[in-house]
Amino acid sequence: SDENGLLLLVDKRNYLPNSFVPSDLVPLKKNNDYAISRTDLSLRVCVEEALQKMALGAKEDGISTLVVSSTYRSYDYQKTVYERNVKQMGKEAADRESAAPGTSQHQTGTAIDFGSITDEFAETKSGKWLAENCWKYGFIIRYPKWYTQVTGYEYEPWHIRYIGVKHAKRMKKVSLQTLEGYLNKIERVSFLL
């Protein structure tokens, strides 16, 4: 049920090789649907299409503009980010807040960071809207509050991941908060069949 690789689990135990680059990345361009904070952002085609729909939905609900801050990151770019964070905050703190190269959701081309990339984002109109509505468009908050033990990362209300509408709706329906929990449930059900 994951023909597009949207459920690919990338975390501290499941690495991507340094050569992994999604084959269908498209650059994000300035548009009227959502704002981009930099000109070097890109996403997988299906993710960018879902982002457009979600941004239009947000506008219909009175959110002026969703601001995209970060998207696809190459292995080498993530290595630079991670090493900078280790230098600034120490390895232990960096490991709770930053993915080592090969372990970043961003390398899949399905993750988006919005706004200020701080916890305060959760209290903004955009942050509240995303928390309530992103699942309708196939996204989940990848690192939800109170699930650090499961995901390995601190709460990131600005970081969403595209898993497809079908899977996001299923997660919402059965009240699963993490991709790990959802994949575990799928695995158990498949095992029983």
N, C-alpha and C positions, 0 to 999 in steps of 0.2 A: 504493500500500500504506500510505498515511498519511492515511486518511480523517478522523482526528480532529485532525490538525495536531500530533501528538506529536513528530514529528521536525523541527519548525521549528528551524532553526539561527539562534540569536541569539548574536552575539558582537561583537567589535570592528569587524567589517566588515559585519555584517548586523544592521541596526537595526530596532527596532519603533517605530512612531510614538507620540507622546505620548498619542494617543487610544486606543491598543490596550488593551482590557480583555477577558479571556476572558468569554464570555457565560454560562458554566456554573459560575462560582465559588460555593462554599458556605463559610460560616463554620465553622471548627473549634470543636467544643464539648467541654467537659470530658467525659471518658468513661473507661471501664475498660480500653481497649485501649492507648492511648498518652497521654502527658502533653503538655500545651501550656504554654509558658512565658509566654504573653500571651493576652489575650482577643480580639485583633484579627487573628487569623490566618485565612487562607482558602486553599483549593485548588480546582482543577477537580474536578468530581464523580468522574470516573474515577480521579483521583490519590488522593483521599481514601479511596475504596473500596479501592484497592491498599495504601494506608498501613495501613488497618485490618487487612487480611490479613497484611501483613508484620509488624505489631506482634504479632499473635496467633502467627505463626510464631516470632518472637523469644522470646515467653513460653514456648512449647513447648520451646525450646532453652535455657531457663534465664536469659534476659535479663529482668530484672524489669520494666523500663519503658523504652521509647524516648521521649526527651524532644524534642519539636519546638520549635525555637527561632525559626525564621523560615520564611515561606512566600511567598505572593503579595506582591509589592510594586508599587505603582503607579509610573508614570513619575516623578511628582512626589516620591514618597517616596524613590525611588532617587536622584533628584537631590540631595536633602538628605543622604542617606548618603554619596554620592560627594563632595560638596563638603566635608563634615565630614572625610572621610579625606584629601582633598587638603590641607586646612588643617593637619591633624595630622601627616601624614607626607611631604608634598610630592607633586607630580603624578606623577613617575616611579614612586615606590613605590606610590602609590594605584592607578595603572593596572595594576600587577601583582596587586593584591589586591582591587580593587573595580571593579565595572562602572559605566561612565558611564551616565547615564539613556538608556534606549532599547536598551541592550546587555545588560541583566540577564536571566538565565534566570528569575529570580523573577517578572518581568512576565508570563511565559507561564502562570503558575499551575501549573506542573509541577515546580518545584524546591522542595526542602526542606532546611533546615539543621537539624542535630541537635546537642544537647548544648552544650558550652562554646564552640563555634565557634573552636577553636584546634587546632593540630597535635596536641596531646596527646590529642585525641579518638580518634585512630587507635589509641592504646594501651589504650583502655578496652574493657571487654567488649562494649559496644554498638558501638563503632567497629570492632572486629575482626569482630563478627557481621555488620554491614552490609557490610563489604568482601567477606566470603565469600558472603553470601546475598542481597543486595538484588536481584541480577539475576533471581532466581527469581520475584520479584514485579513485574518490569517496570522496575526502577530501575537506574541506573548511577551510579558515582561520576563526576561530571561533570568534575572537574579532578584526574585521577590523578597520582600521583607520577611524576616524570621526563618529563612531557609538556608542560611550560610552553611550549616552542617551538611546539607544535601548538595548544594551547588559548589561549595568551596569558595564562594565569593561573597563579599558584603553586598547588601542591598544596593541595587542600581536602578532607580526608577526611570532613568533616562535611556536605558539600554533595552531595546526590544529585538526580538528575533522572529523572522518569518518561518512558519512551519506549514503554511497552507490553511485555507479556510476550514476544510474538513477536520483537520487535526486540532486546530485552535478551538473550534466549536465543541468538539468532543471533550477536550480538556476542561472547557468552561462547564459543560453539562455535568460532568462527574466531579467537579470542584477540585481538579488537580492543579497545583500551583507551579510545578516544576517539570521541565522536559524529562528529567531523570525519572520522576514518578510516573509520567505518562508512558515512557518507553518500557519501564518495568511492568506496568499493567498490560501493555500490548504483548510483551514477551510471555507473561504468565498465561494470558488468554490463548495465545498461539500454541503454547506448550500443551494446554488442555484440549485443544482441538484435534 
